[in-house]
Amino acid sequence: MGEMVEPADYRQVMPLSPSPSPSNTKTLEGLMEVITIKDSTDPSKESATKSATNLQGHQQNLQEAWLPITESRNGNAIFAMFHLLCSGIGFQALFLPVAFATLGWAWGIICLSLAFAWQLYTIFILVQLHELVPGIRYSRYLQLAIVSFGPKLGKLLALFPVMYSSGGACVIMIINGGRTLDLLFKTICDHEATCHVQSLTGIEWFLVFTCVAILVAQLPNLNSMVGVSLIGAITAIGYCTLILVLSIAKGRPIDISYGQFDVAKSNMEKISDILNALGIIALAFRGHNLILEIQGTLPSNQRHTSYKPMSAGVTISYIVIAMCQFPLAIVGFWAYGNKVPFSGGLLSAFSQIHGANTSKLIMGSIYLLVLVNYLCAFQVYAMPVFDNLEMRYTTKKKKPCPKWVRTCLRIFFGGVTFFVAVAVPFLGSLALLIGGMVLPMTFAYPCFMWIAMKKPRPNGVVWSINLGLGCLGIVFSVLIVIAAARTLADKGLNANFFRP
């Protein structure tokens, strides 16, 4: 599952563990793949011969060059930045003012800053672990989890978070994208005498969005989607900027309030609200399940690893992400106070308060930018699932996926996500509950991976920091899940199955 790049004169595979015993050879078989790069007299003409090995060096089939995440490795720091921006700025950021309404100005800014620094630290951990041993690359989050925690525990801990973060994100994008299509249609055609077209139903809007998303998803690999990611990044920055500028220009409503708590609430309800607010802030930072995959598209050799270009891409992209998310939280709370609805966030608040006195062109532009961003982000989040489906096919058939098989697999994924979106259109209401379950992937697992892979001195500063952050991340996740479950039990859930 990992892979090694080595020069022609180096033929000994470097094991990450002692020589295998008969009992663990089969267990770890398939964990790592090797690409041997042969040196030639002309450095520009390198021929790659493929072989494969597990952690102990046993030969087996190579799949990396067949799979959509790693089949193209001509990326660079700019490409990585586009992918990171497209996947990192999303609809979750529009809910940050909701968290500020509970935490207040000071604690809201402090918690947002701490969460940003924490998740950025774990991102750089993943970037370093991607190619920790010179030449060995782990291009998928699940691979690194298996190598760090062992085959059984790694899959147990990471499989659900990785698959939900990809598949679940795509389902929510179908739900939100379909609803945005409906809002865009109504904005354009509302009260227009020349518009005689009847609006589609919720299911039909979901289907339209899914069909367009799967059509774009026929691009073969992650590197070929760099143009899509660029468009997604531009549209994300565009709608964030538009909402911010218009909110400031139109001024605050007269009756807004910045009060943090209802005096009638019990202490338990207040604690639950605080934990839910912290959960909203934590979930605003997404995409850890894509970091290793994006880095896997960058070239690497013994002299120049992928660490430097990926670090540059992460640094630039997260400066831009911070420039979007912090103003969204601060200006959004300043402009709307407690009027930001829990469902819909800033977009709903702006539409409800200023939509009537805003031109159709501007409202339509905001909805269009949001819609295009959903379509583009869908491609990046779906890629790990496409990669996993093709991995299963190539493992069984021992050959690359033909184009028609690749197309069928992606249509199949589109059909599954569409069905889930129609069956569970209230999935967004469960975001805190399910999102809390996958938060360790962002805030805890990378810290434990660092300890397992780097093996720092026990009880040393680095060891203590990572162990403390990892344990705190697990406790944080459990508390958010408990608070979200209590809120759902208290307020109820509109479980409108098959009624989007």
ZAMARGU-4260 file (C-alpha; in steps of 0.2 Angstrom, whole numbers, plus 5000, padded with zeros to 4 digits):
<rodrens>
0) 5000/5000/5000 | 5015/5011/5002 | 5028/5013/4989 | 5046/5015/4987 | 5056/5024/4974
5) 5075/5019/4974 | 5090/5021/4962 | 5095/5007/4951 | 5111/5003/4961 | 5101/5001/4977
10) 5093/4984/4977 | 5089/4981/4996 | 5072/4985/5002 | 5073/4994/5018 | 5061/4986/5031
15) 5051/4996/5043 | 5051/4982/5055 | 5061/4966/5060 | 5062/4951/5048 | 5045/4943/5047
20) 5039/4928/5055 | 5028/4916/5046 | 5013/4922/5056 | 5014/4940/5052 | 5020/4939/5033
25) 5002/4935/5027 | 4994/4948/5039 | 5005/4962/5032 | 5005/4956/5014 | 4999/4970/5002
30) 5003/4985/5014 | 5017/4992/5003 | 5021/4994/4985 | 5038/4998/4977 | 5042/5008/4961
35) 5060/5005/4955 | 5067/5020/4946 | 5082/5015/4935 | 5096/5028/4932 | 5101/5031/4914
40) 5115/5041/4906 | 5102/5055/4902 | 5093/5060/4918 | 5078/5066/4908 | 5075/5048/4902
45) 5071/5037/4917 | 5063/5021/4914 | 5052/5014/4928 | 5051/4996/4931 | 5037/4990/4942
50) 5039/4978/4957 | 5030/4976/4973 | 5034/4972/4991 | 5026/4972/5008 | 5034/4979/5023
55) 5046/4965/5024 | 5051/4965/5005 | 5041/4950/4998 | 5037/4952/4980 | 5019/4955/4974
60) 5008/4965/4961 | 5010/4983/4959 | 4994/4994/4957 | 5000/5012/4960 | 5002/5016/4942
65) 4984/5010/4938 | 4974/5020/4952 | 4967/5037/4949 | 4976/5045/4964 | 4994/5040/4959
70) 4994/5036/4941 | 4999/5054/4937 | 5013/5062/4947 | 5016/5078/4937 | 5009/5089/4950
75) 5017/5104/4959 | 5014/5115/4974 | 5002/5126/4964 | 4992/5111/4959 | 4992/5105/4977
80) 4986/5123/4983 | 4971/5122/4971 | 4966/5105/4977 | 4968/5111/4996 | 4958/5127/4993
85) 4944/5118/4984 | 4942/5105/4997 | 4946/5116/5012 | 4934/5130/5010 | 4916/5124/5011
90) 4899/5127/5018 | 4904/5122/5035 | 4913/5139/5037 | 4896/5148/5034 | 4890/5141/5051
95) 4904/5149/5061 | 4894/5164/5067 | 4882/5151/5075 | 4896/5146/5086 | 4901/5164/5090
100) 4883/5167/5095 | 4885/5154/5109 | 4904/5157/5114 | 4904/5176/5112 | 4917/5187/5104
105) 4932/5183/5114 | 4930/5165/5117 | 4924/5163/5099 | 4940/5170/5092 | 4951/5161/5104
110) 4943/5144/5101 | 4943/5147/5082 | 4962/5152/5083 | 4966/5136/5093 | 4957/5124/5082
115) 4965/5132/5067 | 4982/5130/5074 | 4979/5112/5080 | 4972/5106/5064 | 4986/5114/5054
120) 4999/5106/5065 | 4991/5089/5062 | 4991/5093/5043 | 5010/5095/5043 | 5012/5079/5053
125) 5003/5070/5039 | 5014/5079/5026 | 5030/5073/5035 | 5024/5056/5037 | 5019/5054/5019
130) 5038/5051/5015 | 5045/5048/5032 | 5058/5035/5026 | 5067/5041/5011 | 5059/5034/4996
135) 5044/5026/5004 | 5027/5035/5001 | 5010/5033/5009 | 4998/5040/4997 | 4982/5036/5006
140) 4976/5040/5024 | 4970/5022/5027 | 4987/5016/5022 | 4996/5026/5034 | 4984/5021/5048
145) 4987/5003/5044 | 5006/5005/5045 | 5005/5015/5061 | 4992/5005/5071 | 4993/4988/5063
150) 4981/4980/5050 | 4966/4976/5061 | 4967/4992/5072 | 4971/5003/5058 | 4956/4998/5048
155) 4945/4998/5063 | 4950/5016/5068 | 4951/5024/5050 | 4940/5015/5038 | 4924/5023/5043
160) 4930/5041/5046 | 4939/5040/5029 | 4924/5033/5019 | 4912/5045/5028 | 4922/5060/5025
165) 4923/5056/5006 | 4906/5048/5003 | 4896/5058/5016 | 4903/5074/5010 | 4897/5070/4993
170) 4880/5066/4999 | 4879/5082/5008 | 4885/5091/4993 | 4871/5083/4983 | 4858/5088/4996
175) 4864/5106/4997 | 4868/5107/4978 | 4850/5102/4974 | 4843/5114/4986 | 4854/5128/4979
180) 4848/5124/4961 | 4831/5126/4967 | 4835/5143/4975 | 4844/5149/4959 | 4829/5144/4949
185) 4817/5153/4960 | 4828/5168/4961 | 4829/5169/4942 | 4811/5165/4938 | 4801/5172/4953
190) 4788/5184/4947 | 4794/5185/4929 | 4780/5185/4917 | 4791/5178/4903 | 4796/5163/4914
195) 4783/5149/4912 | 4794/5134/4917 | 4788/5125/4932 | 4801/5121/4946 | 4807/5103/4948
200) 4804/5093/4963 | 4817/5091/4977 | 4822/5073/4970 | 4823/5080/4952 | 4835/5094/4958
205) 4846/5081/4967 | 4846/5071/4951 | 4851/5086/4940 | 4866/5090/4952 | 4871/5071/4953
210) 4871/5069/4934 | 4882/5085/4931 | 4894/5080/4945 | 4896/5062/4938 | 4899/5069/4920
215) 4913/5080/4927 | 4920/5065/4937 | 4924/5056/4921 | 4941/5065/4921 | 4953/5051/4924
220) 4964/5056/4939 | 4966/5069/4953 | 4980/5078/4943 | 4968/5080/4928 | 4956/5088/4939
225) 4967/5103/4944 | 4957/5115/4932 | 4941/5109/4941 | 4949/5112/4958 | 4955/5130/4952
230) 4937/5134/4948 | 4931/5127/4964 | 4944/5138/4974 | 4939/5154/4965 | 4921/5151/4967
235) 4923/5147/4986 | 4933/5163/4988 | 4921/5173/4978 | 4905/5168/4987 | 4914/5171/5004
240) 4919/5188/4998 | 4902/5193/4991 | 4893/5188/5007 | 4905/5198/5018 | 4906/5214/5007
245) 4887/5214/5005 | 4884/5211/5024 | 4895/5225/5028 | 4888/5237/5015 | 4869/5234/5019
250) 4872/5236/5038 | 4866/5227/5053 | 4847/5224/5057 | 4841/5235/5071 | 4835/5221/5082
255) 4850/5210/5082 | 4857/5203/5099 | 4874/5197/5104 | 4868/5188/5120 | 4876/5172/5123
260) 4863/5162/5133 | 4845/5161/5136 | 4843/5164/5155 | 4830/5151/5156 | 4842/5137/5150
265) 4849/5125/5163 | 4867/5123/5166 | 4867/5107/5157 | 4859/5115/5141 | 4872/5129/5142
270) 4886/5116/5142 | 4878/5106/5128 | 4877/5122/5118 | 4895/5126/5121 | 4901/5109/5115
275) 4890/5110/5100 | 4898/5127/5096 | 4915/5120/5098 | 4909/5106/5086 | 4904/5118/5073
280) 4921/5126/5074 | 4930/5109/5073 | 4920/5104/5058 | 4924/5120/5049 | 4941/5113/5045
285) 4940/5098/5034 | 4950/5088/5021 | 4963/5079/5032 | 4957/5063/5023 | 4964/5071/5006
290) 4981/5077/5012 | 4991/5062/5008 | 4981/5059/4992 | 4985/5076/4986 | 5003/5074/4991
295) 5003/5058/4981 | 5001/5067/4965 | 5017/5076/4967 | 5034/5069/4960 | 5047/5062/4971
300) 5064/5054/4970 | 5079/5051/4982 | 5086/5069/4980 | 5070/5079/4980 | 5055/5072/4990
305) 5037/5079/4989 | 5038/5087/5007 | 5044/5104/5001 | 5032/5107/4987 | 5017/5100/4998
310) 5022/5111/5013 | 5022/5126/5001 | 5005/5122/4995 | 4998/5119/5012 | 5006/5135/5019
315) 4999/5146/5005 | 4982/5138/5004 | 4979/5139/5023 | 4984/5157/5023 | 4970/5160/5011
320) 4958/5148/5020 | 4961/5158/5036 | 4958/5175/5027 | 4941/5167/5022 | 4935/5159/5038
325) 4940/5171/5051 | 4931/5186/5043 | 4916/5175/5039 | 4915/5171/5058 | 4918/5189/5064
330) 4909/5199/5051 | 4895/5187/5050 | 4892/5188/5069 | 4894/5206/5069 | 4881/5208/5055
335) 4868/5196/5061 | 4871/5191/5079 | 4860/5178/5085 | 4849/5179/5069 | 4860/5167/5059
340) 4850/5151/5058 | 4857/5134/5063 | 4851/5127/5046 | 4858/5137/5032 | 4871/5148/5041
345) 4876/5164/5034 | 4869/5161/5017 | 4851/5159/5024 | 4854/5174/5036 | 4859/5185/5021
350) 4844/5178/5010 | 4831/5181/5024 | 4837/5198/5030 | 4843/5206/5014 | 4837/5195/5000
355) 4821/5206/4997 | 4832/5222/4994 | 4846/5213/4984 | 4845/5213/4965 | 4842/5196/4957
360) 4859/5197/4948 | 4868/5198/4964 | 4858/5184/4973 | 4859/5173/4958 | 4878/5176/4957
365) 4880/5170/4975 | 4869/5155/4972 | 4879/5151/4956 | 4896/5152/4964 | 4890/5141/4979
370) 4883/5128/4966 | 4899/5128/4956 | 4909/5126/4972 | 4899/5111/4977 | 4901/5103/4960
375) 4920/5105/4960 | 4923/5100/4978 | 4912/5084/4974 | 4926/5079/4962 | 4940/5080/4975
380) 4931/5071/4989 | 4925/5058/4978 | 4942/5053/4971 | 4947/5042/4987 | 4931/5032/4984
385) 4935/5030/4965 | 4952/5025/4970 | 4946/5012/4982 | 4934/5005/4970 | 4947/5003/4956
390) 4959/4996/4969 | 4947/4982/4972 | 4944/4979/4953 | 4963/4979/4949 | 4967/4967/4964
395) 4955/4955/4957 | 4958/4956/4939 | 4977/4960/4940 | 4976/4973/4926 | 4971/4992/4925
400) 4953/4997/4924 | 4947/4999/4906 | 4939/5015/4902 | 4921/5008/4902 | 4924/5000/4919
405) 4930/5016/4926 | 4915/5025/4919 | 4903/5012/4926 | 4911/5013/4944 | 4909/5031/4944
410) 4891/5031/4938 | 4888/5017/4952 | 4895/5029/4965 | 4884/5043/4959 | 4869/5032/4960
415) 4873/5026/4978 | 4876/5044/4984 | 4860/5050/4975 | 4850/5036/4983 | 4857/5041/5000
420) 4853/5059/4998 | 4835/5055/4993 | 4833/5043/5007 | 4841/5053/5021 | 4839/5072/5015
425) 4841/5077/5034 | 4859/5071/5034 | 4865/5089/5037 | 4855/5089/5054 | 4866/5074/5059
430) 4882/5083/5055 | 4888/5086/5073 | 4883/5069/5078 | 4892/5060/5064 | 4905/5073/5062
435) 4910/5071/5080 | 4914/5053/5077 | 4926/5057/5063 | 4935/5071/5072 | 4949/5060/5078
440) 4955/5059/5060 | 4958/5077/5061 | 4964/5081/5078 | 4970/5064/5086 | 4975/5051/5074
445) 4990/5061/5066 | 4997/5064/5083 | 4997/5045/5087 | 5004/5041/5070 | 5018/5053/5073
450) 5022/5043/5089 | 5021/5026/5081 | 5031/5031/5066 | 5044/5043/5072 | 5046/5034/5089
455) 5051/5050/5099 | 5059/5048/5116 | 5046/5043/5129 | 5041/5056/5141 | 5050/5069/5130
460) 5043/5086/5125 | 5038/5080/5107 | 5031/5064/5114 | 5021/5072/5128 | 5014/5085/5116
465) 5008/5073/5103 | 5001/5061/5116 | 4992/5075/5125 | 4984/5082/5109 | 4979/5065/5103
470) 4971/5060/5120 | 4962/5078/5120 | 4956/5075/5103 | 4948/5058/5107 | 4940/5066/5123
475) 4934/5081/5113 | 4926/5070/5100 | 4917/5060/5113 | 4910/5075/5121 | 4904/5083/5105
480) 4895/5067/5100 | 4887/5066/5117 | 4881/5084/5116 | 4875/5082/5098 | 4865/5067/5104
485) 4857/5076/5118 | 4852/5091/5107 | 4844/5079/5095 | 4835/5070/5109 | 4829/5087/5116
490) 4824/5096/5100 | 4819/5080/5090 | 4824/5076/5072 | 4813/5079/5057 | 4817/5062/5049
495) 4809/5065/5032 | 4815/5049/5024 | 4813/5049/5005 | 4805/5067/5005 | 4818/5079/5001
</rodrens>
